[in-house]
Each structure stands twice: as structure tokens, then as C-alpha cells.
Amino acid sequence: MTDYKPRLFHDDAGIVHIGEGLIARTLPRVEWTHEAHLATTTYLLTRRPDIDIDAALPGLIRAYNESVGGVNSDSEGYHETITRVFLHGVRLFLAEADPKEPLHELVNELLLSPMGRRDWPLRFYTPARLFSVEARRDFISPDIAALP
């Protein structure tokens, strides 16, 4: 697994900015990082119960990608399996977290946890399977180990 140091958040406002920026498609493309993906997912799960994240997240990400000049194709843009695996990981993390903590502290703890690592899905998938066109289009089952 590769090692990296995540960019942490200093306040809740930064996370709200990213989450609402994704929804409104106003977030600058440069701000749509790995950390932003997980911050947005945490924000939606904990602060936006009006949004059915399971149903809405794929469309939100696809629409955002297109709004900043990106495409959603068989080789770039939205990736269904990676999105679903990280959504599962965020839910696992939140099930053990203190929901009364400030949002930025929750997100920072997530980013420093195994579920927040960029390579977390590779604990369950071989690269060939995870980065396949099939996995990009639809959720596919892991081929190394079951998701916890």
C-alpha cells in the first residue's frame, strides 16, 4: 500500500463549502480531491438527511464532473465501485465515531483511519478488477477479500 499524508481540515465551514459546492456544481475543480470526496460523503451522511446519498451521489458526482469540463467515460470521471467502497468505508467509520464531534474533526479522523486511505479499496480488489471498465460502470464484488 502506498503511503501519503492527507490534507486535513481546519474547520467545519471548509467541509460545508465542499459539500454544498458539489451539490451546486460551483466547487472549483482543483478543490475536488480525495479528501474532498470523503469530506463530502461525511457531510452528506451526517448533515444532509434530506439527500438520499445512495440514490443521489452518482448523479451528483457525474453532474459535477461535467460542470467543470470533465467527462464520465469508461476511462475517466465517475467510478461506481470506488464510490460505493468508500461510501461503505465512511459508514463503517461513522458507526464507531462520536456524532457530537465537530464535522472537521470527524473528517480528519476518517482521513487518518484505514477507511480514509486512498488505497483502501485495494485491500479488497486487485488493481485489474478495481480499475476495469466493468467496475467503473457498475459495482462489482471484491476479488481479494469481502468488504468488512
C-alpha positions as CSV (number, residue, x, y, z in Angstrom):
1,M,0.0,0.0,0.0
2,T,1.2,3.5,-0.8
3,D,1.8,6.0,2.0
4,Y,0.5,9.5,1.8
5,K,-0.2,12.3,4.2
6,P,-3.8,13.6,3.8
7,R,-4.7,17.2,3.7
8,L,-6.7,17.9,6.9
9,F,-9.5,20.3,7.5
10,H,-9.3,23.2,10.0
11,D,-13.0,24.0,10.4
12,D,-16.5,22.8,9.5
13,A,-17.0,25.7,7.1
14,G,-14.4,24.2,4.7
15,I,-16.3,20.9,4.6
16,V,-19.7,22.6,4.1
17,H,-18.2,24.7,1.3
18,I,-17.0,21.5,-0.5
19,G,-20.3,19.6,0.1
20,E,-22.6,22.4,-1.0
21,G,-20.2,23.2,-3.8
22,L,-20.5,19.7,-5.2
23,I,-24.3,19.9,-5.0
24,A,-24.5,23.3,-6.6
25,R,-21.7,22.5,-9.1
26,T,-19.8,25.6,-8.0
27,L,-16.7,23.9,-6.4
28,P,-13.5,24.8,-8.3
29,R,-12.2,21.6,-9.9
30,V,-8.8,22.0,-8.1
31,E,-10.7,21.5,-4.8
32,W,-12.2,18.2,-5.8
33,T,-9.5,16.0,-4.1
34,H,-9.6,12.6,-2.4
35,E,-10.1,14.4,0.9
36,A,-12.9,16.4,-0.6
37,H,-14.7,13.2,-1.8
38,L,-14.6,11.8,1.7
39,A,-15.5,15.1,3.4
40,T,-18.5,15.5,1.1
41,T,-19.6,11.9,1.8
42,T,-19.3,12.5,5.5
43,Y,-21.1,15.8,5.2
44,L,-24.0,14.3,3.2
45,L,-24.4,11.4,5.6
46,T,-24.2,13.5,8.8
47,R,-25.6,16.9,7.9
48,R,-27.9,16.4,4.9
49,P,-30.6,13.8,5.8
50,D,-32.7,15.4,3.1
51,I,-30.5,13.8,0.4
52,D,-30.7,10.0,-0.2
53,I,-27.0,9.6,-0.7
54,D,-27.2,6.1,-2.1
55,A,-29.5,7.3,-4.9
56,A,-28.1,10.8,-5.4
57,L,-24.3,10.5,-5.1
58,P,-23.6,9.0,-8.5
59,G,-25.6,11.7,-10.3
60,L,-24.1,14.5,-8.1
61,I,-20.6,13.4,-8.9
62,R,-21.3,12.9,-12.7
63,A,-23.0,16.3,-13.0
64,Y,-20.2,18.0,-11.1
65,N,-17.5,16.3,-13.3
66,E,-19.3,17.6,-16.4
67,S,-19.8,21.1,-14.9
68,V,-16.0,21.5,-14.6
69,G,-15.2,20.3,-18.1
70,G,-14.7,16.6,-17.2
71,V,-16.3,13.6,-18.7
72,N,-17.7,10.4,-17.3
73,S,-16.5,7.7,-19.6
74,D,-15.0,4.2,-19.5
75,S,-11.6,5.6,-18.6
76,E,-12.2,8.7,-16.5
77,G,-14.7,10.5,-14.3
78,Y,-17.2,8.8,-12.1
79,H,-16.3,5.3,-10.9
80,E,-19.1,3.3,-9.4
81,T,-17.2,0.7,-7.5
82,I,-14.7,3.0,-5.9
83,T,-17.5,5.4,-4.9
84,R,-19.5,2.6,-3.3
85,V,-16.5,1.1,-1.5
86,F,-15.6,4.5,0.0
87,L,-19.2,5.2,0.9
88,H,-19.2,1.8,2.7
89,G,-16.0,2.8,4.5
90,V,-17.3,6.2,5.6
91,R,-20.4,4.4,7.0
92,L,-18.2,1.9,8.9
93,F,-16.1,4.8,10.3
94,L,-19.2,6.8,11.4
95,A,-20.7,3.8,13.1
96,E,-17.9,3.9,15.6
97,A,-17.4,7.7,15.7
98,D,-18.8,10.3,18.1
99,P,-21.5,12.1,16.2
100,K,-21.2,15.1,18.5
101,E,-17.7,15.8,17.4
102,P,-17.2,18.8,15.1
103,L,-17.6,17.8,11.5
104,H,-14.0,18.7,10.6
105,E,-12.7,16.5,13.4
106,L,-14.8,13.6,12.2
107,V,-13.5,14.0,8.7
108,N,-9.9,14.3,9.8
109,E,-10.2,11.2,11.9
110,L,-11.7,9.4,8.9
111,L,-8.8,10.6,6.7
112,L,-6.3,9.2,9.2
113,S,-8.1,5.9,9.5
114,P,-7.7,2.8,7.3
115,M,-11.0,3.7,5.5
116,G,-9.7,7.1,4.6
117,R,-6.6,5.9,2.8
118,R,-6.5,6.4,-0.9
119,D,-5.6,2.8,-1.4
120,W,-8.2,1.3,1.0
121,P,-10.2,-0.4,-1.9
122,L,-7.0,-2.2,-2.9
123,R,-7.3,-4.3,0.3
124,F,-10.3,-5.9,-1.3
125,Y,-9.7,-5.7,-5.0
126,T,-6.8,-6.5,-7.4
127,P,-5.9,-3.4,-9.4
128,A,-7.0,-5.2,-12.6
129,R,-10.5,-5.8,-11.3
130,L,-10.9,-2.4,-9.5
131,F,-9.8,-0.3,-12.4
132,S,-11.7,-2.3,-15.0
133,V,-14.4,-0.7,-17.2
134,E,-16.9,-3.0,-15.6
135,A,-16.1,-1.7,-12.1
136,R,-16.2,1.9,-13.4
137,R,-19.7,1.4,-14.8
138,D,-21.3,-0.8,-12.1
139,F,-20.5,-2.0,-8.6
140,I,-18.6,-5.3,-8.7
141,S,-17.7,-7.6,-5.9
142,P,-14.2,-7.7,-4.4
143,D,-11.8,-10.4,-5.6
144,I,-9.3,-10.4,-2.7
145,A,-11.5,-10.1,0.5
146,A,-15.0,-9.2,1.4
147,L,-15.7,-5.7,2.5
148,P,-16.0,-5.5,6.3
